[in-house]
């Protein structure tokens, strides 16, 4: 399962809004909020796009490691 709080924190650290990440995924503005509320899930492809944009790994976003740098 994706750790949405990690995405939020990295977005904040990189000066990027969650709405901006949604547009990068080709989704509506509240898409990631819905994911955080358990109303859907991210595909591995979407997660890779977010990880690449935030300069991290999908393992970090999954909570499998605490190392956020690539």
C-alpha positions as CSV (number, residue, x, y, z in Angstrom):
1,X,0.0,0.0,0.0
2,X,1.2,3.5,-0.8
3,X,2.1,5.8,2.0
4,X,0.2,9.0,0.9
5,X,1.7,11.0,3.7
6,X,5.2,10.4,2.2
7,X,4.0,11.7,-1.1
8,X,2.5,14.8,0.6
9,X,5.8,15.4,2.5
10,X,8.0,15.1,-0.5
11,X,5.7,17.3,-2.6
12,X,5.9,19.9,0.1
13,X,9.7,19.6,0.3
14,X,9.9,20.0,-3.5
15,X,7.5,23.0,-3.6
16,X,4.9,21.0,-5.5
17,X,1.2,20.8,-4.8
18,X,-0.8,17.6,-4.7
19,X,-3.1,19.1,-7.3
20,X,0.0,19.6,-9.6
21,X,0.9,15.9,-9.1
22,X,-2.7,15.0,-10.0
23,X,-2.3,16.8,-13.3
24,X,1.0,15.1,-14.0
25,X,-0.9,11.8,-13.7
26,X,-3.7,13.1,-16.0
27,X,-6.2,13.0,-13.2
28,X,-8.5,15.5,-11.6
29,X,-7.3,17.8,-8.8
30,X,-8.6,15.7,-5.8
31,X,-7.4,12.3,-7.1
32,X,-4.6,11.8,-4.6
33,X,-6.8,13.0,-1.8
34,X,-9.2,10.3,-2.7
35,X,-6.4,7.7,-2.7
36,X,-5.4,8.9,0.8
37,X,-9.0,8.4,1.9
38,X,-9.0,4.8,0.6
39,X,-11.2,5.6,-2.4
40,X,-9.0,4.0,-5.0
41,X,-5.4,3.1,-5.5
42,X,-2.4,4.1,-7.6
43,X,-1.1,1.8,-10.3
44,X,2.6,1.0,-10.3
45,X,3.0,3.2,-13.4
46,X,1.4,6.1,-11.7
47,X,3.6,5.5,-8.6
48,X,6.7,5.4,-10.8
49,X,5.7,8.8,-12.4
50,X,5.3,10.3,-8.9
51,X,8.5,8.8,-7.6
52,X,10.4,10.1,-10.7
53,X,9.0,13.6,-10.3
54,X,9.8,13.7,-6.6
55,X,13.2,12.2,-7.1
56,X,12.6,9.2,-4.9
57,X,11.9,5.4,-5.2
58,X,8.6,3.5,-5.3
59,X,10.0,1.4,-2.4
60,X,10.1,4.6,-0.3
61,X,6.5,5.5,-1.4
62,X,5.4,2.0,-0.5
63,X,7.0,2.4,3.0
64,X,9.4,-0.5,2.3
65,X,12.4,1.7,3.1
66,X,13.1,5.0,4.9
67,X,15.7,6.1,2.4
68,X,14.0,8.7,0.2
69,X,16.8,9.5,-2.2
70,X,17.2,7.5,-5.3
